[in-house]
Amino acid sequence: MNDRIRQLAEQANVLEIEHYDNESALEMFAELILRECISKYDEWAEHSTDKTSFHMARHNIKKHFGVDK
């Protein structure tokens, strides 16, 4: 498992076997991965000449997955 994925799984408490059936822990894990992807996306946008497209795509991804923050 990728180190960053492991860190996110630990933050969401999904590495412990009894948490696998915990829907809120799995939801948190998915949200942490999504936030990590958006953060990386923001880094790429900083170096782009077409920031509008990056910001629009970021907004649409967050809206699609229901992440407001």
HELIX and SHEET records of a PDB file:
HELIX    1   1 ASP A    3  GLN A   11  1                                   9    
HELIX    2   2 ILE A   17  HIS A   19  5                                   3    
HELIX    3   3 GLU A   23  GLU A   46  1                                  24    
HELIX    4   4 LYS A   51  PHE A   65  1                                  15    
END                                                                             
